[in-house]
Amino acid sequence: MRRLSRQKLSACCAAIFISSVHGLYAQKTFSAEQCVQYAFEHNSFLEATATDTAISDLDIKRVNGLYMPRVNFGTAFQYFISKRNLLVEGGTTLAPPNLAPGEPHAIPIGYNNSWFPTLNVNQLIFDPGFRNSYSIAVENRKLQKQELTDVKIDLVTGIYKAYSTCKLLEAQATFLEENIARIDTLVELTRIKFKEGAGVIFEVNRVEVTENRMRSELTNVRNAFMEAMLALQFQMNYLERDSMILIDSFSIPQIVKSAEPIMQELAASDPSKRIESQMLKTQMALADESIKLERARKQISVGADGSLGFTPAANNIDKMFQGERWKPYSYIGVNVIIPIFNGMDVNRAVEQKKLQATQARNYHDLFTSQFENERQTVFFQVKNSRERFVYAEANFNLAQNNVDLLHEAFVNGVADNQDLILGENDLYENQARYYAELLELLLSQITAQQVVGAFNTIAGLTN
């Protein structure tokens, strides 16, 4: 029976282990849009921010509840420890006839216990600050929704950056693996040449250094891929055991081609499309309504009150339930409150709200200025990244072409392995610069999309 070699046995064991691992942990495919939708459904911070919107909905209902009638039932039981007497003087109508004029005399007044049940009804008729309170509640709800949209836009931007970084690093890792496979052959040839006496040791060292550099770079790329994947999963709040497979196509020509349209959008971008501008406008509206609400405290308010109650009178508790002892009373009336002087509170509050309104407008002007600076900065980032990438791509293609030509020349005996080593070193350096510039171009384009408001629709902003 034929024995398996140690290498084949190890390979079989590894294959069995890998197949068992894939059986335990399935894989799930995700596009960038699916990653965003997953994050919208599972991100804890989004859920917490969405709760603020639900709270603001209840604030609107609470303001509407001010014009709903209020009904209260109250009761009180009083027990008088000391005897309740009426003090009279001799010579008065209530004084006994045998009492000398001017002499005091205490007359018991009757019941010593009291129980007061009362039913009250209140209705607000006119409140000058109601409309302003309602408007503030509506604007606050609008602001909460805008803040949720702002969080979503930042989340979408982060997911697209992490997703694109993963796809680019996948392409870079594949290219490095191909280079390492080719350099392994060159290392083996250089070692054979040295053993046969046709080469020198420094050639072996140089080609091994090149190989180690490529392997080190491949390790860095794989680690960077894992970091980007972890960042993607963190933003998605992906806690499942199944691994993620990113399925979107990665087209380098499409990335380069889209730079020009994005630059045109940046040049014509409008700050009003940004969610930050809309949030500041809402804050301005809130400040204006707050001024009106404070001024309403100087105006007349009208309300209606009604009460139905009974006052029993008894010396002993057991007599309190005798119907003839109950004395009913009820009333209905209209309350009119006319502020005459309330100190300087309203005036100072109005001045304070005016300052806050001015501050909100100053912040809006500041954002407009910052947006212009941000727009120009990102515009030149995209422009410079594209120009640098064009040169990096040209040098990369030249280095790749040189390596192909050197391999052909080596096979024909025109070039030696020393030339191949130099060519591989040059290719490695230009390859690293090529992917670094490509990543910078890719990330700057995603930032530009955020600046022009391209992610607004994805985040649910309709206007």
Beta strands, then each sheet from edge to edge (+ up, - down):
strand 1: 27-30
strand 2: 70-79
strand 3: 85-89
strand 4: 104-108
strand 5: 113-126
strand 6: 243-246
strand 7: 301-312
strand 8: 326-337
sheet 1: 1+ 6+
sheet 2: 2+ 5- 7+ 8-
sheet 3: 3+ 4-
end
